[in-house]
Amino acid sequence: MGRFSHISDVHLGAFNDPYLRKRNIDSFIWALEKSLEENVDFIIISGDLFNTPIPDVPQITNAIKKMREIVERDIRIYAIYGSHDYSVTGSSIYSILVAAGIISDLHRSREDNGKIVLEPVVDDKTGAYIYGMYARKGAMESEIFEKITINPPSDVFKIFAFHSAISGISKDMQFNMPEIPISYIPKNMDYYAGGHIHERIEMDLPEYGKMVYPGPLFASTFVDLEKIAKGGSCGFYIVDFSKGINKIEFIENEIIRPELVEINANGKIPEEIMREAISRIEALQLDGRYLLLKIWGELSSGRTSEVDRKKLIEIVKKKNAAGININVSQLTSREFKGIEITNRNQGNIELEIFEKFLKQYGGKNESLIGERGKNIAISLLNLLRIEKNDNESGPDFKNKIINATGKIIGEEEWK
Amino acid sequence: MIIRSVELKNIRSYREGIIEFPRGRVVLLGDIGAGKSTILMSIEFALFGLGDQDGSSLLRVNENSGHVILEMEIDNRIYKIKRALKRKNGRVTQDKVIIEENGRAESFTPTEAKAYIMKILNYNEPLNPRARSTIFRYAIYTPQEEMKKILNANPEERKKTIRKAFRIEDYSIARENSKIVIDYLKEKHDYYSGKGVGIEEIKGEIEQIDKEIYEIDKEIGNELEIFNKLNIEINELNVKIERINEEMKEISEKIGRLTLRKKDLDELNSQYEDLNKEIEKAEKDLKKLYEGHEKNLIIREYRKDEIDNELNEIDKKIRELNEKRGELKSYEGSLREIRKNKEELKKKIDINYIKKLESEVENLRSEILKISINKPEKSKEELDRMEKEIEKEIRSMIKKSENINSKISDYEAILKNGICPTCDREAKPEDFISRLENKRMEKLSIDKKLEELEKRKDEIKKEKENISNYEIYAAKLDILQAKENELKEKRQDMVEKEEKLKEYQGMEEEIEEKLREISLIENNLRLMESKKEELRKIRLKIEEYEKEENKIELMKREIESKKKELEKTFARIESIKKEIMDLEQYENMMEKKKSEHDELKDNKEKMDKERERINNNIITLNTRKNEKIKLKESKLNEIREKERSLRLAQRYMEYYNWIIEVFLPALESIEKTILEMRRMEFNESFQRWFYMLVDDPTKTARIDEDFTPIVEQDGYVQEMEYLSGGERSAVALSYRLSLNSVVREVSLNDGENLLILDEPTDGFSSEQIQRFPEILNQTRSDQVIIVSHEADISRLADYTIRIRKDNGVSYIINSGNF
């Protein structure tokens, strides 16, 4: 009989927003404490424990303390490198934790006739055989996957931990991430402890076994947060096993339940958006909650920057919300969309626009339309764009402009 | 622009210092406050002066003067700029600026210098004495503080700065200046439309004038009718007068003819008398001529053509003789030539010189016989070499001898004292007796050898003297040889000349013979000439006789014709007498016609007076009419002038409307478009740099409409305060580089190769610092000057200049050895 926690995609250090970053770390601490409470024999982390190879250490100190506490209580933490933990330079916090004995890295292998034979880590408490395959950025690990082979004994409980997207498994391809074919995955395991896909997946695969992706423990991206806001869940698994799996249970993380407000800006002006946003925020019960405000569409006029983020943040803060983050990346303005830049030459742009306005002009005077009109416009612009010199008197400057204007419009010839 | 060196004297924390800048990445490394930024400030000061900066912030405290010398390279030309500061009465001001271009220096005032440098740098921006260069500030060097100011400014202020840097201000300046044009057009419109007022009133006045002209025309018509009638009557009278005049003219012509005829008759009568007398005289002269002519009959025996033939024959002979004589005369010239040549040749034969040569040769021969020396066996060089070798040997022998001498004296001392003088130890004298003997023997042999060598040396010396004597002997032999040759040549030459003389003598005699023939010919010629003269005289006489005969014939014919004329004159006298009788009746008719003519003329004068009166009336009326027409014309001109004013007013209005409806809205649109285009360029550049510096696919960055940098994660805006240090630095550096590149594009057409970065990596992670060289490569700058306090940066640089501050004074360390 044995029991373990399967945690994945913790992404410690993710988020710039201190509130979210802290909630993420809190979630990890919560998961470790929960595992302790549930008397697990060991914990598997299927990659991406950290968001970057070297995160800001003070921020994750508490999380590491908690890991050491767990290990000191004789609960092993098994893990593999996820794509975010790994650094080509070799320097990563993950490698330090392995060296410090806080994490037991699962990847053991040897080469044999061009094949890579994975060796198990045998859990001394439960006798479970745990195999691990690390990940690289951009699924660079797939080349190794192709060559791996495993020769496990048949009468033990076998776990294969990995951090890769398997083709056809995920419904939500948010990152359009590279995948590896299922044929690369070793068959006949009892439990496949997956990571990398930010989506909870639990399925029985013929010839393989129980395939489980817990999804992120908390969230590492705003897309994750939006999913939670839309009713999705995050958390980790606790698995009971003997010869095979006895029970698997998803433990939901309820540390955060963000609120998502979406505003369609199509055909509206910034002031309308502000009014709508404020009234919708006012209507919400935001005590201690985190707000995701997503404004998208095309403004009929004005600048997108006129949607005053600072003001909205102020309002949300006054309602004792835990925080707010605003998405205006899909917000555009017709006023600027209307500016067609076909030409990147300043002089040509001037000509083109004068041409456009001259075509619309109803005047009949031939000097003021067509090529002659354009020439006058350009000459006038070149005359008038020059500022008064400091050593030039106002009347002198005025006379200079008037005389030159007279020449441009050909005043002498009228008389 | 490439900076080559900066020299500081009493600038802020520097007492003095020179920094040489190579191309490539140069890092100015030093602790915060060490004086790195002062170098950048000095570069900017050297280029553009103080601007709005207070001079006392640059000049070192307690110093009265200081300067910066900047050396830079632009398009392969080297410029050196020296800007100085001086403190006077507590105020720090700029001194004159010296600019050296490729070694040629010139002085400028600070303002002139700035304008000149802007021109060199090709910076097209307004010359504001209170500011430095916007282009430099944003395209090349943006101080860290300035960068923070831009990033932390509120959107409106930031946009203002950016607009200025991107020259977007141009359009608002143009819009502002358009007000002058609009006001002007409006003013002109108002002026001309004011001038155009009152056309209708003038039209009324013209109508009145037209009426008056009509009345005058009517009066003129009436007067003209009377005038025309009078004209007809006067014309009829004129016709009558004319007719009488014609008749009177005819009569007076007849009277005139009568007078003429009377005169003719008188003349004819006297002619008749004269002719009679002339005939008489001619007949007398003829008779006299005949008498003389009869005497010369004898001359008729000669014939003129025969004489002519004979004369031709003689002329031919004379010509032939003359030719012959001319031919012979030409020999006279040849004779003169030959005689001259002969004389010259005689002069050239110089026997004295030959004699002198002969005696010289004789003397030399006897001199040489006296010397007679054999040719030496060895050359001088060989002997020199041998002499040197012997001298070398002598030197070595002397040295050996000296050595042996010292040994001998040593051994003698041992024999005397029993102590070695070299090592001061005791020595047994008996051991040295044989040694001393040996050494003495050795010395004898060397001395003998030396003697031999000296002897040999003397021999060589003699041989060398022999060589120089022989050289004199050989030289004399050479001279003798030359003289003998010359003598031989001269003798040969004399023989040739004497032969030539003989030849000339023969030629001279031959010509003299020919010249004697000439006198014979000349006698012959004289004979011919006298015969010719005789024949000519006879011929003249024949001609004279023939002339007289002709004259007699002529006189006869003349007398005959005069007699015929006499008859004709008589007949004409008779006819004129008859005509005179007919013409005498017209003298009475003339009186009658005269009284008739006077009566008609009186009548006509009366009528003329009447016509003149009416005519004057008409002229007065026409004058009045013309005045009215002129008045009307001036009124019409007034109308035309007013119409023109109205047209001009309309023109100005059209231009005014065009500015309001086309020009200004277009400017607004251009401004928006250009701003958006620049923002797009800025954004593209910003995103590119940010992507290079931040390795997180969920994080993106962009520039919004207000040029605010925005970092987003999954589309959610990440507030600046929450960004990590590395991310914030990435934003700052990306923004700065984008600003630099867009301003370069806008103002310098991308033509700049210098970039100055002030603490660009402040807050970077070590991984970001690793990426920094790639970023620098992408800036495509030949020279990047980086100011940093981070020692890591110098690993990425081509060259590092360290700045240190001790006791308030900055020092430049390891500059120049690149």
Interface residues (C-beta under 8 A of the other chain):
Chain A: F15 N16 D17 P18 T52 I54 D56 T89 F175 S220 T221 F222 V223 L292 K294 R303 T304 S305 R309 I313 N325 I326 N327 V328 S329 Q330 S333 F336 I339 I341 R344 Q346 I349 E350 I353 F354 K356 F357 L358 Y361 G363 N365 L368 G373 A377 L380 L381 L383 L384 R385 I386 E387 N389 D390 K398 I401 I402 T405 I409 W414 K415
Chain B: P126 L127 N128 P129 R130 P155 D170 Y171 I173 A174 R175 N177 S178 I180 V181 Y184 R644 L648 R651 E654 Y655 N657 W658 E661 V662 F663 P665 A666 L667 S669 I670 K672 T673 I674 E676 M677 M680 E681 D696 P697 T698 T700 D704 E705 D706 T708 E712 Q713 D714 G715 Y716 V717 Q718 E719 Y722 L723 S724 E727 V746 S765 E767
